[in-house]
Amino acid sequence: MSAPTTAGPEAPGVVCAFAVTRTPPDAAALAATRGHEEGGPLRVVRAGGLCLVVQDVPAALFDEEALTDRLNRPGDLERCARAHHRGVEAAAGRGAVVPLPMATLYRGEATAARAVSDRREALEALLDRLRGRTEWAVKVHAAQAPPEPDAEAGTRAGAGGRDYLSRVSARRRERQGAHDRALAEAEAVDAELRRYAVAAVRHRPQSERLTGSRAPQLLNIAYLVEDTRRAAFTGALARITADGRRPGVRVDASGPWIPYSFARWDEDPQPGPEAPAAADREVRS
């Protein structure tokens, strides 16, 4: 199967870019992948020895104002995120890939190719760093939710009940102690898993609204793991979750994933404290 090639002269419109790779994905696989529903087929733009997987999309739906409006609607945001991930997965079919932030847009193919060429050194370094490695997501929650506050606290306190206030204070200290112990266990889980990872990035813990659980999320960490050490990493996860040494926490893990958290192409290739969270809404000229 021949590799996809760069399209011809630049046409008016907007180009949505998904990911950069060294080896173009299989042409049939690329043709079978649906990007954004409103756009054309996925294709490859050659840029400075690298390959950029892109899709032509209508400017009327992807200019800054229209895109901002769509990304503020949960249903549309989810559809955009899924389309973006499909494009990144297609780009990763034959090797390491640097995913671009969701909704990275350019005014034409030449602008997109120039952006990649201008960052070729950083992108090459990232591709070298990510080759043969995948991301694992680990979320550590407290094993139990904190008790509900006493609804009669104000009434009883107003009645001057010293014994009651003492009990309230003791319960508060107990809750804080339980939280501190759970946090210490969570940190111990992280220290253990880092032994088997190349790098780790801490994300902001998710709220109760996102997790659907009253038990607080203590840590939300992505680990970059060598494929050759995958069994060691997953074995460590199994021991942590099965041996009962960490009764104060619950550990949830998923992977392997494309290493989004370690692929900041617009900065130094070393991982920072936070992975990209927001869409790149600028239409670049």
Secondary structure, 3 states (H helix, E strand, C coil): CCCCCCCCCCCCCEEEEEEEECCCCCHHHHHCCCCCCCCCCEEEEEECCEEEEEEEECHHHHCHHHHHHHHCCHHHHHHHHHHHHHHHHHHHHHCCEEEEEEEEEECCHHHHHHHHHHCHHHHHHHHHHHCCEEEEEEEEEECCCCCCCCCCHHHHHHCCCHHHHHHHHHHHHHHHHHHHHHHHHHHHHHHHHHCCCCEEEEECCCCHHHHCCCCCEEEEEEEEEEHHHHHHHHHHHHHHHHCCCCCCEEEEEEEEECCHHHCCCCCCCCCCCCCCCCCCCCEEC
